[in-house]
Amino acid sequence: MKYAYYPGCSAESTARDQYMSVGEVAKALNIELVEQKGWTCCGSTPAHHTNKILSIALPAANLLMAKKTGLDMVVFCAAC
């Protein structure tokens, strides 16, 4: 199985352990996670409090990138 993969910003900071676990579980289940090049932060809380259009546009851009691959998308970030 192959999925478009959105790790989210926290994967490189506060959720590093979760990021590593997702990769190991995917490998054990023979799932290929294809991280999308050029993904952006979803904006989570800051965007939702400052600009409603931005809070919709940021995750929409990531979803559009995944759609272009033709793959279903996996998102594990709790804030996204």
PDB file of N, CA, C and O in Angstrom:
ATOM      1  N   MET A   1       0.837  -1.178   0.000  1.00  0.00           N
ATOM      2  CA  MET A   1       0.000   0.000   0.000  1.00  0.00           C
ATOM      3  C   MET A   1       0.883   1.242   0.000  1.00  0.00           C
ATOM      4  O   MET A   1       1.984   1.254   0.551  1.00  0.00           O
ATOM      5  N   LYS A   2       0.360   2.286  -0.637  1.00  0.00           N
ATOM      6  CA  LYS A   2       1.105   3.527  -0.756  1.00  0.00           C
ATOM      7  C   LYS A   2       0.151   4.688  -0.459  1.00  0.00           C
ATOM      8  O   LYS A   2      -0.963   4.740  -0.979  1.00  0.00           O
ATOM      9  N   TYR A   3       0.613   5.623   0.395  1.00  0.00           N
ATOM     10  CA  TYR A   3      -0.208   6.763   0.779  1.00  0.00           C
ATOM     11  C   TYR A   3       0.585   8.059   0.684  1.00  0.00           C
ATOM     12  O   TYR A   3       1.787   8.083   0.946  1.00  0.00           O
ATOM     13  N   ALA A   4      -0.098   9.132   0.308  1.00  0.00           N
ATOM     14  CA  ALA A   4       0.478  10.461   0.453  1.00  0.00           C
ATOM     15  C   ALA A   4       0.566  10.703   1.959  1.00  0.00           C
ATOM     16  O   ALA A   4      -0.324  10.301   2.708  1.00  0.00           O
ATOM     17  N   TYR A   5       1.631  11.353   2.397  1.00  0.00           N
ATOM     18  CA  TYR A   5       1.886  11.477   3.833  1.00  0.00           C
ATOM     19  C   TYR A   5       2.131  12.922   4.228  1.00  0.00           C
ATOM     20  O   TYR A   5       2.990  13.598   3.662  1.00  0.00           O
ATOM     21  N   TYR A   6       1.370  13.383   5.200  1.00  0.00           N
ATOM     22  CA  TYR A   6       1.531  14.728   5.748  1.00  0.00           C
ATOM     23  C   TYR A   6       1.914  14.575   7.215  1.00  0.00           C
ATOM     24  O   TYR A   6       1.062  14.240   8.039  1.00  0.00           O
ATOM     25  N   PRO A   7       3.181  14.814   7.558  1.00  0.00           N
ATOM     26  CA  PRO A   7       3.606  14.623   8.940  1.00  0.00           C
ATOM     27  C   PRO A   7       3.204  15.759   9.868  1.00  0.00           C
ATOM     28  O   PRO A   7       3.029  15.539  11.067  1.00  0.00           O
ATOM     29  N   GLY A   8       3.055  16.954   9.347  1.00  0.00           N
ATOM     30  CA  GLY A   8       2.743  18.109  10.177  1.00  0.00           C
ATOM     31  C   GLY A   8       3.981  18.677  10.854  1.00  0.00           C
ATOM     32  O   GLY A   8       4.982  17.982  11.029  1.00  0.00           O
ATOM     33  N   CYS A   9       3.903  19.932  11.227  1.00  0.00           N
ATOM     34  CA  CYS A   9       5.061  20.651  11.791  1.00  0.00           C
ATOM     35  C   CYS A   9       5.572  20.042  13.091  1.00  0.00           C
ATOM     36  O   CYS A   9       6.778  20.038  13.342  1.00  0.00           O
ATOM     37  N   SER A  10       4.681  19.536  13.903  1.00  0.00           N
ATOM     38  CA  SER A  10       5.111  19.002  15.204  1.00  0.00           C
ATOM     39  C   SER A  10       5.964  17.748  15.069  1.00  0.00           C
ATOM     40  O   SER A  10       6.623  17.346  16.028  1.00  0.00           O
ATOM     41  N   ALA A  11       5.964  17.123  13.892  1.00  0.00           N
ATOM     42  CA  ALA A  11       6.761  15.912  13.679  1.00  0.00           C
ATOM     43  C   ALA A  11       8.251  16.172  13.857  1.00  0.00           C
ATOM     44  O   ALA A  11       9.010  15.264  14.197  1.00  0.00           O
ATOM     45  N   GLU A  12       8.657  17.393  13.629  1.00  0.00           N
ATOM     46  CA  GLU A  12      10.071  17.726  13.750  1.00  0.00           C
ATOM     47  C   GLU A  12      10.403  18.389  15.088  1.00  0.00           C
ATOM     48  O   GLU A  12      11.532  18.828  15.306  1.00  0.00           O
ATOM     49  N   SER A  13       9.416  18.458  15.977  1.00  0.00           N
ATOM     50  CA  SER A  13       9.675  19.096  17.272  1.00  0.00           C
ATOM     51  C   SER A  13       9.017  18.311  18.401  1.00  0.00           C
ATOM     52  O   SER A  13       9.567  17.306  18.851  1.00  0.00           O
ATOM     53  N   THR A  14       7.871  18.743  18.858  1.00  0.00           N
ATOM     54  CA  THR A  14       7.242  18.156  20.045  1.00  0.00           C
ATOM     55  C   THR A  14       6.726  16.733  19.847  1.00  0.00           C
ATOM     56  O   THR A  14       6.534  16.013  20.826  1.00  0.00           O
ATOM     57  N   ALA A  15       6.502  16.317  18.621  1.00  0.00           N
ATOM     58  CA  ALA A  15       5.979  14.970  18.364  1.00  0.00           C
ATOM     59  C   ALA A  15       6.989  14.099  17.620  1.00  0.00           C
ATOM     60  O   ALA A  15       6.603  13.205  16.867  1.00  0.00           O
ATOM     61  N   ARG A  16       8.262  14.353  17.827  1.00  0.00           N
ATOM     62  CA  ARG A  16       9.314  13.589  17.129  1.00  0.00           C
ATOM     63  C   ARG A  16       9.190  12.087  17.379  1.00  0.00           C
ATOM     64  O   ARG A  16       9.370  11.286  16.461  1.00  0.00           O
ATOM     65  N   ASP A  17       8.885  11.705  18.614  1.00  0.00           N
ATOM     66  CA  ASP A  17       8.738  10.281  18.935  1.00  0.00           C
ATOM     67  C   ASP A  17       7.560   9.654  18.196  1.00  0.00           C
ATOM     68  O   ASP A  17       7.638   8.510  17.748  1.00  0.00           O
ATOM     69  N   GLN A  18       6.479  10.402  18.071  1.00  0.00           N
ATOM     70  CA  GLN A  18       5.313   9.909  17.342  1.00  0.00           C
ATOM     71  C   GLN A  18       5.652   9.764  15.857  1.00  0.00           C
ATOM     72  O   GLN A  18       5.261   8.785  15.221  1.00  0.00           O
ATOM     73  N   TYR A  19       6.370  10.728  15.313  1.00  0.00           N
ATOM     74  CA  TYR A  19       6.792  10.693  13.911  1.00  0.00           C
ATOM     75  C   TYR A  19       7.616   9.432  13.631  1.00  0.00           C
ATOM     76  O   TYR A  19       7.390   8.745  12.635  1.00  0.00           O
ATOM     77  N   MET A  20       8.557   9.141  14.500  1.00  0.00           N
ATOM     78  CA  MET A  20       9.395   7.956  14.331  1.00  0.00           C
ATOM     79  C   MET A  20       8.571   6.680  14.451  1.00  0.00           C
ATOM     80  O   MET A  20       8.801   5.724  13.711  1.00  0.00           O
ATOM     81  N   SER A  21       7.619   6.657  15.369  1.00  0.00           N
ATOM     82  CA  SER A  21       6.761   5.482  15.558  1.00  0.00           C
ATOM     83  C   SER A  21       5.896   5.216  14.335  1.00  0.00           C
ATOM     84  O   SER A  21       5.733   4.068  13.920  1.00  0.00           O
ATOM     85  N   VAL A  22       5.347   6.269  13.763  1.00  0.00           N
ATOM     86  CA  VAL A  22       4.514   6.105  12.565  1.00  0.00           C
ATOM     87  C   VAL A  22       5.324   5.466  11.445  1.00  0.00           C
ATOM     88  O   VAL A  22       4.836   4.573  10.752  1.00  0.00           O
ATOM     89  N   GLY A  23       6.552   5.920  11.269  1.00  0.00           N
ATOM     90  CA  GLY A  23       7.410   5.343  10.231  1.00  0.00           C
ATOM     91  C   GLY A  23       7.698   3.874  10.463  1.00  0.00           C
ATOM     92  O   GLY A  23       7.672   3.078   9.524  1.00  0.00           O
ATOM     93  N   GLU A  24       7.971   3.508  11.704  1.00  0.00           N
ATOM     94  CA  GLU A  24       8.261   2.103  12.019  1.00  0.00           C
ATOM     95  C   GLU A  24       7.031   1.211  11.872  1.00  0.00           C
ATOM     96  O   GLU A  24       7.134   0.088  11.379  1.00  0.00           O
ATOM     97  N   VAL A  25       5.885   1.700  12.292  1.00  0.00           N
ATOM     98  CA  VAL A  25       4.650   0.914  12.149  1.00  0.00           C
ATOM     99  C   VAL A  25       4.313   0.739  10.666  1.00  0.00           C
ATOM    100  O   VAL A  25       3.937  -0.353  10.240  1.00  0.00           O
ATOM    101  N   ALA A  26       4.446   1.797   9.891  1.00  0.00           N
ATOM    102  CA  ALA A  26       4.184   1.701   8.446  1.00  0.00           C
ATOM    103  C   ALA A  26       5.104   0.676   7.801  1.00  0.00           C
ATOM    104  O   ALA A  26       4.674  -0.126   6.973  1.00  0.00           O
ATOM    105  N   LYS A  27       6.373   0.711   8.189  1.00  0.00           N
ATOM    106  CA  LYS A  27       7.336  -0.239   7.631  1.00  0.00           C
ATOM    107  C   LYS A  27       6.945  -1.675   7.990  1.00  0.00           C
ATOM    108  O   LYS A  27       6.999  -2.567   7.143  1.00  0.00           O
ATOM    109  N   ALA A  28       6.555  -1.891   9.243  1.00  0.00           N
ATOM    110  CA  ALA A  28       6.166  -3.234   9.694  1.00  0.00           C
ATOM    111  C   ALA A  28       4.920  -3.745   8.958  1.00  0.00           C
ATOM    112  O   ALA A  28       4.761  -4.948   8.752  1.00  0.00           O
ATOM    113  N   LEU A  29       4.044  -2.819   8.568  1.00  0.00           N
ATOM    114  CA  LEU A  29       2.814  -3.194   7.872  1.00  0.00           C
ATOM    115  C   LEU A  29       2.959  -3.137   6.348  1.00  0.00           C
ATOM    116  O   LEU A  29       1.983  -3.295   5.614  1.00  0.00           O
ATOM    117  N   ASN A  30       4.196  -2.907   5.885  1.00  0.00           N
ATOM    118  CA  ASN A  30       4.481  -2.819   4.450  1.00  0.00           C
ATOM    119  C   ASN A  30       3.669  -1.704   3.780  1.00  0.00           C
ATOM    120  O   ASN A  30       3.125  -1.878   2.690  1.00  0.00           O
ATOM    121  N   ILE A  31       3.601  -0.557   4.462  1.00  0.00           N
ATOM    122  CA  ILE A  31       2.914   0.619   3.940  1.00  0.00           C
ATOM    123  C   ILE A  31       3.969   1.654   3.561  1.00  0.00           C
ATOM    124  O   ILE A  31       4.834   1.999   4.367  1.00  0.00           O
ATOM    125  N   GLU A  32       3.888   2.136   2.340  1.00  0.00           N
ATOM    126  CA  GLU A  32       4.816   3.172   1.889  1.00  0.00           C
ATOM    127  C   GLU A  32       4.172   4.539   2.096  1.00  0.00           C
ATOM    128  O   GLU A  32       3.106   4.821   1.549  1.00  0.00           O
ATOM    129  N   LEU A  33       4.824   5.381   2.885  1.00  0.00           N
ATOM    130  CA  LEU A  33       4.353   6.738   3.116  1.00  0.00           C
ATOM    131  C   LEU A  33       5.185   7.688   2.267  1.00  0.00           C
ATOM    132  O   LEU A  33       6.400   7.784   2.443  1.00  0.00           O
ATOM    133  N   VAL A  34       4.534   8.387   1.351  1.00  0.00           N
ATOM    134  CA  VAL A  34       5.212   9.299   0.441  1.00  0.00           C
ATOM    135  C   VAL A  34       4.984  10.720   0.938  1.00  0.00           C
ATOM    136  O   VAL A  34       3.922  11.302   0.719  1.00  0.00           O
ATOM    137  N   GLU A  35       6.001  11.276   1.616  1.00  0.00           N
ATOM    138  CA  GLU A  35       5.856  12.628   2.149  1.00  0.00           C
ATOM    139  C   GLU A  35       5.763  13.616   1.000  1.00  0.00           C
ATOM    140  O   GLU A  35       6.576  13.596   0.075  1.00  0.00           O
ATOM    141  N   GLN A  36       4.770  14.472   1.072  1.00  0.00           N
ATOM    142  CA  GLN A  36       4.539  15.435   0.019  1.00  0.00           C
ATOM    143  C   GLN A  36       5.583  16.546   0.060  1.00  0.00           C
ATOM    144  O   GLN A  36       5.758  17.194   1.093  1.00  0.00           O
ATOM    145  N   LYS A  37       6.268  16.768  -1.036  1.00  0.00           N
ATOM    146  CA  LYS A  37       7.264  17.834  -1.129  1.00  0.00           C
ATOM    147  C   LYS A  37       6.551  19.184  -1.175  1.00  0.00           C
ATOM    148  O   LYS A  37       5.607  19.374  -1.941  1.00  0.00           O
ATOM    149  N   GLY A  38       7.009  20.102  -0.357  1.00  0.00           N
ATOM    150  CA  GLY A  38       6.435  21.443  -0.359  1.00  0.00           C
ATOM    151  C   GLY A  38       5.218  21.627   0.517  1.00  0.00           C
ATOM    152  O   GLY A  38       4.542  22.651   0.427  1.00  0.00           O
ATOM    153  N   TRP A  39       4.920  20.640   1.377  1.00  0.00           N
ATOM    154  CA  TRP A  39       3.766  20.816   2.253  1.00  0.00           C
ATOM    155  C   TRP A  39       3.990  22.011   3.172  1.00  0.00           C
ATOM    156  O   TRP A  39       5.125  22.394   3.452  1.00  0.00           O
ATOM    157  N   THR A  40       2.897  22.585   3.630  1.00  0.00           N
ATOM    158  CA  THR A  40       2.972  23.734   4.524  1.00  0.00           C
ATOM    159  C   THR A  40       2.282  23.420   5.835  1.00  0.00           C
ATOM    160  O   THR A  40       1.487  22.485   5.930  1.00  0.00           O
ATOM    161  N   CYS A  41       2.593  24.204   6.829  1.00  0.00           N
ATOM    162  CA  CYS A  41       1.911  24.086   8.121  1.00  0.00           C
ATOM    163  C   CYS A  41       0.422  24.297   7.885  1.00  0.00           C
ATOM    164  O   CYS A  41       0.035  25.127   7.062  1.00  0.00           O
ATOM    165  N   CYS A  42      -0.403  23.564   8.590  1.00  0.00           N
ATOM    166  CA  CYS A  42      -1.855  23.714   8.428  1.00  0.00           C
ATOM    167  C   CYS A  42      -2.367  24.976   9.105  1.00  0.00           C
ATOM    168  O   CYS A  42      -3.506  25.383   8.876  1.00  0.00           O
ATOM    169  N   GLY A  43      -1.539  25.600   9.935  1.00  0.00           N
ATOM    170  CA  GLY A  43      -1.947  26.814  10.621  1.00  0.00           C
ATOM    171  C   GLY A  43      -2.557  26.553  11.977  1.00  0.00           C
ATOM    172  O   GLY A  43      -2.591  27.449  12.821  1.00  0.00           O
ATOM    173  N   SER A  44      -3.031  25.365  12.201  1.00  0.00           N
ATOM    174  CA  SER A  44      -3.733  24.946  13.414  1.00  0.00           C
ATOM    175  C   SER A  44      -4.273  26.127  14.204  1.00  0.00           C
ATOM    176  O   SER A  44      -5.033  26.921  13.651  1.00  0.00           O
ATOM    177  N   THR A  45      -3.926  26.269  15.424  1.00  0.00           N
ATOM    178  CA  THR A  45      -4.515  27.292  16.283  1.00  0.00           C
ATOM    179  C   THR A  45      -4.216  28.728  15.849  1.00  0.00           C
ATOM    180  O   THR A  45      -5.151  29.526  15.780  1.00  0.00           O
ATOM    181  N   PRO A  46      -2.966  29.103  15.552  1.00  0.00           N
ATOM    182  CA  PRO A  46      -2.712  30.513  15.211  1.00  0.00           C
ATOM    183  C   PRO A  46      -3.555  31.028  14.043  1.00  0.00           C
ATOM    184  O   PRO A  46      -4.136  32.109  14.133  1.00  0.00           O
ATOM    185  N   ALA A  47      -3.627  30.282  12.973  1.00  0.00           N
ATOM    186  CA  ALA A  47      -4.381  30.743  11.804  1.00  0.00           C
ATOM    187  C   ALA A  47      -5.869  30.841  12.118  1.00  0.00           C
ATOM    188  O   ALA A  47      -6.544  31.759  11.651  1.00  0.00           O
ATOM    189  N   HIS A  48      -6.375  29.914  12.893  1.00  0.00           N
ATOM    190  CA  HIS A  48      -7.807  29.915  13.212  1.00  0.00           C
ATOM    191  C   HIS A  48      -8.199  31.121  14.061  1.00  0.00           C
ATOM    192  O   HIS A  48      -9.347  31.564  14.028  1.00  0.00           O
ATOM    193  N   HIS A  49      -7.254  31.640  14.810  1.00  0.00           N
ATOM    194  CA  HIS A  49      -7.531  32.800  15.657  1.00  0.00           C
ATOM    195  C   HIS A  49      -7.274  34.125  14.968  1.00  0.00           C
ATOM    196  O   HIS A  49      -7.720  35.164  15.455  1.00  0.00           O
ATOM    197  N   THR A  50      -6.566  34.118  13.847  1.00  0.00           N
ATOM    198  CA  THR A  50      -6.204  35.382  13.218  1.00  0.00           C
ATOM    199  C   THR A  50      -6.866  35.628  11.869  1.00  0.00           C
ATOM    200  O   THR A  50      -7.152  36.773  11.520  1.00  0.00           O
ATOM    201  N   ASN A  51      -7.113  34.559  11.102  1.00  0.00           N
ATOM    202  CA  ASN A  51      -7.618  34.765   9.755  1.00  0.00           C
ATOM    203  C   ASN A  51      -8.369  33.532   9.283  1.00  0.00           C
ATOM    204  O   ASN A  51      -7.764  32.498   9.002  1.00  0.00           O
ATOM    205  N   LYS A  52      -9.680  33.641   9.198  1.00  0.00           N
ATOM    206  CA  LYS A  52     -10.505  32.487   8.836  1.00  0.00           C
ATOM    207  C   LYS A  52     -10.166  31.939   7.443  1.00  0.00           C
ATOM    208  O   LYS A  52     -10.113  30.723   7.258  1.00  0.00           O
ATOM    209  N   ILE A  53      -9.940  32.810   6.480  1.00  0.00           N
ATOM    210  CA  ILE A  53      -9.622  32.352   5.120  1.00  0.00           C
ATOM    211  C   ILE A  53      -8.284  31.614   5.103  1.00  0.00           C
ATOM    212  O   ILE A  53      -8.158  30.574   4.456  1.00  0.00           O
ATOM    213  N   LEU A  54      -7.292  32.142   5.807  1.00  0.00           N
ATOM    214  CA  LEU A  54      -5.990  31.485   5.891  1.00  0.00           C
ATOM    215  C   LEU A  54      -6.120  30.113   6.547  1.00  0.00           C
ATOM    216  O   LEU A  54      -5.472  29.155   6.127  1.00  0.00           O
ATOM    217  N   SER A  55      -6.955  30.023   7.574  1.00  0.00           N
ATOM    218  CA  SER A  55      -7.116  28.750   8.279  1.00  0.00           C
ATOM    219  C   SER A  55      -7.747  27.673   7.405  1.00  0.00           C
ATOM    220  O   SER A  55      -7.610  26.482   7.688  1.00  0.00           O
ATOM    221  N   ILE A  56      -8.422  28.078   6.366  1.00  0.00           N
ATOM    222  CA  ILE A  56      -9.008  27.132   5.403  1.00  0.00           C
ATOM    223  C   ILE A  56      -8.038  26.870   4.252  1.00  0.00           C
ATOM    224  O   ILE A  56      -7.922  25.743   3.772  1.00  0.00           O
ATOM    225  N   ALA A  57      -7.346  27.918   3.818  1.00  0.00           N
ATOM    226  CA  ALA A  57      -6.460  27.812   2.656  1.00  0.00           C
ATOM    227  C   ALA A  57      -5.224  26.955   2.918  1.00  0.00           C
ATOM    228  O   ALA A  57      -4.811  26.193   2.044  1.00  0.00           O
ATOM    229  N   LEU A  58      -4.626  27.065   4.105  1.00  0.00           N
ATOM    230  CA  LEU A  58      -3.402  26.301   4.387  1.00  0.00           C
ATOM    231  C   LEU A  58      -3.617  24.791   4.292  1.00  0.00           C
ATOM    232  O   LEU A  58      -2.877  24.130   3.564  1.00  0.00           O
ATOM    233  N   PRO A  59      -4.597  24.215   4.997  1.00  0.00           N
ATOM    234  CA  PRO A  59      -4.789  22.768   4.840  1.00  0.00           C
ATOM    235  C   PRO A  59      -5.317  22.391   3.454  1.00  0.00           C
ATOM    236  O   PRO A  59      -5.034  21.300   2.960  1.00  0.00           O
ATOM    237  N   ALA A  60      -6.079  23.283   2.827  1.00  0.00           N
ATOM    238  CA  ALA A  60      -6.591  22.989   1.481  1.00  0.00           C
ATOM    239  C   ALA A  60      -5.448  22.826   0.493  1.00  0.00           C
ATOM    240  O   ALA A  60      -5.520  21.972  -0.391  1.00  0.00           O
ATOM    241  N   ALA A  61      -4.401  23.623   0.622  1.00  0.00           N
ATOM    242  CA  ALA A  61      -3.249  23.512  -0.280  1.00  0.00           C
ATOM    243  C   ALA A  61      -2.593  22.139  -0.133  1.00  0.00           C
ATOM    244  O   ALA A  61      -2.189  21.538  -1.129  1.00  0.00           O
ATOM    245  N   ASN A  62      -2.483  21.640   1.091  1.00  0.00           N
ATOM    246  CA  ASN A  62      -1.894  20.314   1.321  1.00  0.00           C
ATOM    247  C   ASN A  62      -2.784  19.210   0.754  1.00  0.00           C
ATOM    248  O   ASN A  62      -2.288  18.236   0.188  1.00  0.00           O
ATOM    249  N   LEU A  63      -4.079  19.362   0.907  1.00  0.00           N
ATOM    250  CA  LEU A  63      -5.005  18.366   0.361  1.00  0.00           C
ATOM    251  C   LEU A  63      -4.947  18.351  -1.168  1.00  0.00           C
ATOM    252  O   LEU A  63      -5.024  17.287  -1.783  1.00  0.00           O
ATOM    253  N   LEU A  64      -4.813  19.509  -1.770  1.00  0.00           N
ATOM    254  CA  LEU A  64      -4.713  19.586  -3.232  1.00  0.00           C
ATOM    255  C   LEU A  64      -3.453  18.892  -3.734  1.00  0.00           C
ATOM    256  O   LEU A  64      -3.484  18.209  -4.757  1.00  0.00           O
ATOM    257  N   MET A  65      -2.344  19.067  -3.014  1.00  0.00           N
ATOM    258  CA  MET A  65      -1.103  18.383  -3.396  1.00  0.00           C
ATOM    259  C   MET A  65      -1.297  16.871  -3.359  1.00  0.00           C
ATOM    260  O   MET A  65      -0.864  16.162  -4.267  1.00  0.00           O
ATOM    261  N   ALA A  66      -1.946  16.385  -2.311  1.00  0.00           N
ATOM    262  CA  ALA A  66      -2.173  14.946  -2.193  1.00  0.00           C
ATOM    263  C   ALA A  66      -3.111  14.455  -3.290  1.00  0.00           C
ATOM    264  O   ALA A  66      -2.902  13.378  -3.848  1.00  0.00           O
ATOM    265  N   LYS A  67      -4.128  15.226  -3.599  1.00  0.00           N
ATOM    266  CA  LYS A  67      -5.075  14.831  -4.637  1.00  0.00           C
ATOM    267  C   LYS A  67      -4.374  14.642  -5.980  1.00  0.00           C
ATOM    268  O   LYS A  67      -4.708  13.731  -6.739  1.00  0.00           O
ATOM    269  N   LYS A  68      -3.410  15.500  -6.268  1.00  0.00           N
ATOM    270  CA  LYS A  68      -2.679  15.414  -7.538  1.00  0.00           C
ATOM    271  C   LYS A  68      -1.869  14.121  -7.655  1.00  0.00           C
ATOM    272  O   LYS A  68      -1.563  13.685  -8.764  1.00  0.00           O
ATOM    273  N   THR A  69      -1.519  13.507  -6.525  1.00  0.00           N
ATOM    274  CA  THR A  69      -0.782  12.249  -6.572  1.00  0.00           C
ATOM    275  C   THR A  69      -1.696  11.070  -6.872  1.00  0.00           C
ATOM    276  O   THR A  69      -1.238  10.017  -7.316  1.00  0.00           O
ATOM    277  N   GLY A  70      -2.991  11.252  -6.628  1.00  0.00           N
ATOM    278  CA  GLY A  70      -3.937  10.158  -6.819  1.00  0.00           C
ATOM    279  C   GLY A  70      -3.954   9.186  -5.648  1.00  0.00           C
ATOM    280  O   GLY A  70      -4.601   8.141  -5.709  1.00  0.00           O
ATOM    281  N   LEU A  71      -3.238   9.537  -4.578  1.00  0.00           N
ATOM    282  CA  LEU A  71      -3.164   8.665  -3.407  1.00  0.00           C
ATOM    283  C   LEU A  71      -4.056   9.184  -2.290  1.00  0.00           C
ATOM    284  O   LEU A  71      -4.288  10.388  -2.181  1.00  0.00           O
ATOM    285  N   ASP A  72      -4.552   8.279  -1.466  1.00  0.00           N
ATOM    286  CA  ASP A  72      -5.209   8.693  -0.231  1.00  0.00           C
ATOM    287  C   ASP A  72      -4.149   9.311   0.663  1.00  0.00           C
ATOM    288  O   ASP A  72      -2.965   9.002   0.529  1.00  0.00           O
ATOM    289  N   MET A  73      -4.565  10.182   1.576  1.00  0.00           N
ATOM    290  CA  MET A  73      -3.608  10.905   2.410  1.00  0.00           C
ATOM    291  C   MET A  73      -3.682  10.440   3.859  1.00  0.00           C
ATOM    292  O   MET A  73      -4.762  10.244   4.415  1.00  0.00           O
ATOM    293  N   VAL A  74      -2.513  10.270   4.450  1.00  0.00           N
ATOM    294  CA  VAL A  74      -2.377   9.930   5.867  1.00  0.00           C
ATOM    295  C   VAL A  74      -1.878  11.167   6.591  1.00  0.00           C
ATOM    296  O   VAL A  74      -0.878  11.761   6.189  1.00  0.00           O
ATOM    297  N   VAL A  75      -2.569  11.563   7.663  1.00  0.00           N
ATOM    298  CA  VAL A  75      -2.181  12.697   8.498  1.00  0.00           C
ATOM    299  C   VAL A  75      -2.175  12.202   9.939  1.00  0.00           C
ATOM    300  O   VAL A  75      -3.184  11.692  10.427  1.00  0.00           O
ATOM    301  N   PHE A  76      -1.046  12.351  10.617  1.00  0.00           N
ATOM    302  CA  PHE A  76      -1.036  11.887  11.997  1.00  0.00           C
ATOM    303  C   PHE A  76      -0.901  13.015  12.996  1.00  0.00           C
ATOM    304  O   PHE A  76      -0.982  12.775  14.201  1.00  0.00           O
ATOM    305  N   CYS A  77      -0.699  14.234  12.535  1.00  0.00           N
ATOM    306  CA  CYS A  77      -0.547  15.372  13.439  1.00  0.00           C
ATOM    307  C   CYS A  77      -1.850  15.621  14.183  1.00  0.00           C
ATOM    308  O   CYS A  77      -2.905  15.751  13.563  1.00  0.00           O
ATOM    309  N   ALA A  78      -1.783  15.686  15.484  1.00  0.00           N
ATOM    310  CA  ALA A  78      -2.977  15.871  16.303  1.00  0.00           C
ATOM    311  C   ALA A  78      -3.610  17.248  16.126  1.00  0.00           C
ATOM    312  O   ALA A  78      -4.817  17.396  16.319  1.00  0.00           O
ATOM    313  N   ALA A  79      -2.835  18.239  15.771  1.00  0.00           N
ATOM    314  CA  ALA A  79      -3.361  19.586  15.603  1.00  0.00           C
ATOM    315  C   ALA A  79      -3.959  19.816  14.223  1.00  0.00           C
ATOM    316  O   ALA A  79      -4.792  20.706  14.048  1.00  0.00           O
ATOM    317  N   CYS A  80      -3.544  19.027  13.249  1.00  0.00           N
ATOM    318  CA  CYS A  80      -4.021  19.236  11.875  1.00  0.00           C
ATOM    319  C   CYS A  80      -5.429  18.750  11.749  1.00  0.00           C
ATOM    320  O   CYS A  80      -6.017  18.835  10.671  1.00  0.00           O
TER     321      CYS A  80
END
